[in-house]
Amino acid sequence: MRGRSEIRILDDAMSYFELVLDQCPVDHPDHAAALTNLAWARLQGYIHKDLRGVYIATSLLCDALTLRPRGHPDRPVSLYYLTEALIWRYSYHATTVDIFKSAQLCIYLRRLILELCRLGNQNNTSPLDKLAKTVKTRFQKCDNFEDIDQNIQLCREVVSMCPEGHPNRVTYLINLAMSLHRRFDHQGEFHDLNEVIFLYEEALPLRPVGHEYHDASLDGLGRALLARFNQYSGIDDINRATGLFRKALASCPPGRPNRDTRLNNLAAVLITRHDKLHVDDDLDEAIESCRESLLLLKQDHPERHRNLFNLSMALCSRFAQTRKNEDVEEAIGLLQHSLVALPPLHPDRYFSYKWLKEAYLSRYRILPNAVDLSLAMENFRLASKHPTQGFPERIKEAIQWAHQSEVYGHESALEAYQTCLDLFDNHVTRSSRRNTATAFDGAHSLPINAASCAIRCNDLQRGVELEEQGRDQQWSLASRLRTPLDNLKSINIPLAHRLSELSKHLSDAQNSAGSTDRAAANRAAMMYERLTTQWEAAVAEIRSLQGFSRFLLPPSYKVLQVAARHGPVIILIASRYSCNAIIVSASGEPHHVPFPSLALTDLEMLKKHFANVIRDTTRMGAKESRTALIALLRTIWDEVMSPIVNVLQHHLKLPSRSRIWLCPTAAFTSIPLHAASPFRMNADGPGPNLCLEDLYICSYTPTLSALIRAQQTMKTRRITPSFAVIGQDQPGAGQGTVLASVYNELELVHKHVPPDIKFTHLSGDEATQASALEALRRNNWVHLACHGKQDYALPSNSHFAMRNKPLTLLDIMENDAPQAEFAFLSACHTSRSDEKLPDEVIHLTAGLQFSGFKSVVGTLWEVDDIAKHVIVEAFYENMFKDLDEGVMDCTKAAWALNKATYVVKKKVPLQQRISFIHIGL
């Protein structure tokens, strides 16, 4: 059957099936079968482009399913046909509802089939395979990571049902490999890529030379090896991949389908090998392959632009090598042609902009011309802001835009940084992912570099806003703090659901805009524009709600200035481009403090020196001079804190003993800024010069927003004070050594807590993870004495050692204890002193403050038991002295710690004393 004659035959079949249905009323035993036959005929007509019948077919199959309740022998058949109809309807109309319905039905169908078919029956592989494909399709459209995980699990089951020698085993091996490769593309797990390669290597002998799909198997293995090379730069991988692509091309002679693809993939690997390994002959071969592949494609072929991309890349690389202007001019012309061929909202226009930018930059580097630089930056802008390309690709491009604009001193740098941070915000909000927004090269340093750029542009307020927008988001993600959408759900679930659904539909429309069918792409573009309007209307409605006026907008400087209501906040910027401080006060403009003699490399060396000196001083006797440590603290005073104090005293007229907050970034987070001291005698009078903590009461805060959140929650507190001490001297296996002095420390704390305060004591066998969480839930003040371990890779997994299992920051954050006020972490850090620290340390103490405690005291490094007891006792003596009407006040903690470390100067060595810090209110 072909064309119109096929449609006529189907119409005749439907007419006969309608007659049969008329002869089988609702109570007829064959009514469901008649419904199914008519529906299937209508679906066949729909599949062959007669689009009238799909909704009728779905409705008929739903009616048939209703007549076949659970237990009916034909119910699985009805479920199967209904699932097929929904999948076909979805494939043409791209509605998320259909794919969710079909997936749910497939899951149910799978369970029935597994009950009806015994394991090992080869007939049950096909339904499982269909289910795996359905779940994979839902992942491709909705980006739900649970779907790709389930798809892989199903693919594994199918492979397990096909032992060696099974005729379909090779197909299912490759299906599993493709799904694992897709998960690697999204999550970057090395073991997934290794398994992909292993599976293709097993499949390759099953499709030997002469097999219809031998070239496809070679190509798949080559792509996996190329992906591994791009991640890990193994020379053997790129050379093997090149050989496999050559064999794939040889197995696909002229006249065979897909020869253009084999040529294009060979070109891609040759371009990569040339760019990374500088293999001279690769470029000419790549260009020849690209030109041959283009000759095989008609001018209106929907995939032609992708071959143009490879050819333009190769020409740009050859231009950089030979400096022949005709190569780069041809590359630019090809890319401009690709833009003409692609619809305005096609996702691949992103790549046209991306490679145009590369072409202009290539020419600018060799033949400097301001016009080329401007065109390169404009294409950076267009690529970063192309709406139908996914956020991850746009974020990568925006990061590169910021970097290149800095390298070449282009005026668009500040716009590039703002675009990066806005894309991060949208990525997290629309995808509800908590761990991907920071998984990009250069992402962690982005807010700091953005602030530095704003400072250099003399826009200090913008610098504060950019630094805060980026770092508060990074801290929120690391700490798994609630997203803006989570906050909205707490007051208006329907509106939050509507926004979430619109975001999903927008994602669907983005994918559909890349359809090879121009008419379908145009329909998807119109749908995208309509959905964008609806999404923006929903956001506007949210912003009209009380407390949500800046929903999905970064906080303004005026909002952030509230953080300084009780004292100035000093943001210390450690960027590769400049090192500075910005002082935010409760009113007026921010103040800039430059550090002209400090570079980021200097701070990195100071960080290393501090780590080494602290390690060495722990081995020294109590009376030995800490000369090296004193020299480092003097350097911090001279280079960093003295210029800041000068502004505080002479510009802000800040009275002595006022409170200040330090907000360090990058390398500054590993340096004890609060302990800075001149260690010199006063030239104008008796005694030494005052150190920072003699002048002011110092606290830290990870971000300004964290301080504001603590202030807001303290305003509304109406709770009865209670105090819990939690100690674990004998932690569970693998969590640390015995801590002999824990019980004595808990008793010491108990002695100072006012007698009328409800008190809870947990230690020994009672101090389990669950009981500790319960104590944290029921008490608003807590003292923890145990081993502590920082997880630099995943800060929310940082933990305290309990008897049975660790108590993680994530446990505490999910514990729902909004009344939490104060915590003292007397934790013995178990991380090695020579452990390589990340660029920015998220201290366990800061993590606890970010998880909900308003005021936290902790240590930067390990402190011995004697010093710890002396400082703990001095702290609580000051903390609970002269209580106002007997009320415990966590905002006194910074003052109490300042007093405690001062009074124990003669009892506690310097490196032990300065380890204690206060974070929060």
URCOR-V193937 format. One record per backbone hydrogen bond with DSSP energy under -0.5 kcal/mol. CO is the residue of the C=O (numbers start at 1). NH is the residue of the N-H. If there is no record, write none. Layout:
<<CO,NH> <CO,NH>>
This chain:
<<2,5> <2,6> <3,7> <4,8> <5,9> <6,10> <7,11> <8,12> <9,13> <10,14> <11,15> <12,16> <13,17> <14,18> <15,19> <16,20> <17,21> <18,22> <19,23> <21,24> <23,25> <25,28> <28,31> <30,34> <31,35> <32,36> <33,37> <34,38> <35,39> <36,40> <37,41> <38,42> <39,43> <40,44> <41,45> <42,46> <43,47> <44,48> <45,50> <46,49> <49,51> <50,53> <53,57> <54,58> <55,59> <56,60> <57,61> <58,62> <59,63> <60,64> <61,65> <62,66> <63,67> <65,68> <69,72> <72,75> <74,78> <75,79> <76,80> <77,81> <78,82> <79,83> <80,84> <81,85> <82,86> <83,87> <84,88> <85,89> <86,90> <87,91> <88,92> <89,93> <90,94> <94,96> <95,98> <95,99> <96,100> <97,101> <98,102> <99,103> <100,104> <101,105> <102,106> <103,107> <104,108> <105,109> <106,110> <107,111> <108,112> <109,113> <110,114> <111,115> <112,116> <113,117> <116,118> <118,121> <120,122> <121,124> <122,125> <123,127> <124,128> <125,129> <126,130> <127,131> <128,132> <129,133> <130,134> <131,135> <132,136> <133,137> <134,138> <135,139> <136,140> <137,141> <138,142> <139,143> <143,145> <144,147> <144,148> <145,149> <146,150> <147,151> <148,152> <149,153> <150,154> <151,155> <152,156> <153,157> <154,158> <155,159> <156,160> <157,161> <158,161> <159,162> <161,163> <163,166> <166,169> <168,172> <169,173> <170,174> <171,175> <172,176> <173,177> <174,178> <175,179> <176,180> <177,181> <178,182> <179,183> <180,184> <181,185> <182,186> <183,187> <184,188> <188,190> <189,192> <189,193> <190,194> <191,195> <192,196> <193,197> <194,198> <195,199> <196,200> <197,201> <198,202> <199,203> <200,204> <201,205> <203,206> <203,207> <204,207> <208,211> <211,214> <213,217> <214,218> <215,219> <216,220> <217,221> <218,222> <219,223> <220,224> <221,225> <222,226> <223,227> <224,228> <225,229> <226,230> <227,231> <228,232> <229,233> <233,235> <234,237> <234,238> <235,239> <236,240> <237,241> <238,242> <239,243> <240,244> <241,245> <242,246> <243,247> <244,248> <245,249> <246,250> <247,251> <249,252> <253,256> <256,259> <258,262> <259,263> <260,264> <261,265> <262,266> <263,267> <264,268> <265,269> <266,270> <267,271> <268,272> <269,273> <270,274> <271,275> <272,276> <273,277> <274,278> <278,280> <279,282> <279,283> <280,283> <280,284> <281,285> <282,286> <283,287> <284,288> <285,289> <286,290> <287,291> <288,292> <289,293> <290,294> <291,295> <292,296> <293,296> <294,297> <298,301> <301,304> <303,306> <303,307> <304,307> <304,308> <305,309> <306,310> <307,311> <308,312> <309,313> <310,314> <311,315> <312,316> <313,317> <314,318> <315,319> <316,320> <317,321> <318,322> <319,323> <323,325> <324,327> <324,328> <325,329> <326,330> <327,331> <328,332> <329,333> <330,334> <331,335> <332,336> <333,337> <334,338> <335,339> <336,340> <337,341> <338,342> <343,346> <346,349> <347,350> <348,351> <348,352> <349,353> <350,354> <351,355> <352,356> <353,357> <354,358> <355,359> <356,360> <357,361> <358,362> <359,363> <360,364> <361,365> <362,366> <363,367> <369,373> <370,374> <371,375> <372,376> <373,377> <374,378> <375,379> <376,380> <377,381> <378,382> <379,383> <380,384> <381,385> <383,386> <385,387> <386,389> <390,394> <391,395> <392,396> <393,397> <394,398> <395,399> <396,400> <397,401> <398,402> <399,403> <400,404> <401,405> <402,406> <403,407> <404,408> <405,410> <406,409> <410,413> <412,416> <413,417> <414,418> <415,419> <416,420> <417,421> <418,422> <419,423> <420,424> <421,425> <422,426> <423,427> <424,428> <425,429> <426,430> <427,431> <428,432> <436,439> <440,443> <442,446> <443,446> <443,447> <445,449> <446,450> <447,451> <448,452> <449,453> <450,454> <451,455> <452,456> <453,457> <454,459> <455,458> <459,463> <460,464> <461,465> <462,466> <463,467> <464,468> <465,469> <466,470> <467,471> <468,472> <469,473> <470,474> <471,475> <472,476> <473,477> <474,478> <475,479> <476,481> <477,480> <478,796> <483,487> <484,488> <485,489> <486,490> <488,491> <488,492> <492,496> <493,497> <494,498> <495,499> <496,500> <497,501> <498,502> <499,503> <500,504> <501,505> <502,506> <503,507> <504,508> <505,509> <506,510> <507,511> <508,512> <509,513> <511,514> <512,515> <516,518> <517,521> <518,522> <519,523> <520,524> <521,525> <522,526> <523,527> <524,528> <525,529> <526,530> <527,531> <528,532> <529,533> <530,534> <531,535> <532,536> <533,537> <534,538> <535,539> <536,540> <537,541> <538,542> <539,543> <540,544> <541,544> <542,545> <545,548> <548,551> <550,553> <556,560> <557,561> <559,562> <560,563> <561,564> <562,565> <564,567> <568,661> <569,571> <569,584> <570,572> <570,663> <571,573> <571,582> <572,574> <572,665> <573,575> <573,580> <578,575> <579,595> <580,573> <581,593> <582,571> <582,584> <583,585> <583,591> <584,569> <591,583> <593,581> <595,598> <599,603> <600,604> <601,605> <602,606> <603,607> <604,608> <605,609> <606,610> <607,611> <608,612> <609,613> <610,614> <611,615> <612,616> <613,617> <614,618> <616,619> <617,620> <621,624> <625,627> <626,630> <627,631> <628,632> <629,633> <630,634> <631,635> <632,636> <633,637> <633,677> <634,638> <635,639> <636,640> <636,641> <637,642> <640,644> <641,645> <642,646> <643,647> <644,648> <645,649> <646,650> <647,651> <647,652> <648,654> <655,658> <658,697> <660,699> <661,570> <662,701> <663,572> <665,668> <666,669> <667,670> <668,671> <671,673> <672,675> <673,676> <676,692> <680,689> <682,685> <687,682> <691,694> <691,695> <692,696> <695,657> <696,698> <697,660> <699,662> <700,920> <703,707> <704,708> <705,709> <706,710> <707,711> <708,712> <709,713> <710,714> <711,715> <712,716> <714,717> <719,721> <721,758> <722,780> <722,781> <723,760> <724,783> <725,762> <726,785> <729,739> <732,735> <738,740> <739,742> <741,745> <742,746> <743,747> <744,748> <745,749> <746,750> <747,751> <748,752> <749,752> <749,753> <754,757> <758,723> <760,725> <760,762> <762,727> <763,766> <764,767> <766,768> <767,803> <768,772> <769,773> <770,774> <771,775> <772,776> <773,777> <774,778> <775,779> <780,821> <780,822> <781,724> <782,824> <783,726> <783,785> <784,826> <785,728> <786,828> <787,801> <788,830> <789,799> <790,792> <794,797> <795,798> <796,810> <798,809> <799,789> <800,807> <802,732> <806,808> <807,800> <808,812> <809,813> <810,814> <812,815> <813,816> <817,820> <821,855> <822,782> <823,825> <823,857> <824,784> <824,826> <825,827> <826,786> <827,829> <828,788> <832,835> <841,843> <843,847> <844,848> <845,849> <846,850> <847,851> <848,853> <849,852> <854,921> <855,823> <856,919> <857,825> <858,917> <864,868> <865,869> <866,870> <867,871> <868,872> <869,873> <870,874> <871,875> <872,876> <873,877> <874,878> <875,879> <876,880> <878,881> <880,883> <883,885> <883,886> <884,887> <887,884> <888,890> <889,892> <890,893> <892,896> <893,897> <894,898> <895,899> <896,900> <897,901> <898,902> <899,903> <900,904> <902,905> <904,907> <904,908> <909,912> <909,913> <910,914> <912,915> <913,916> <915,860> <917,858> <918,700> <919,856>>
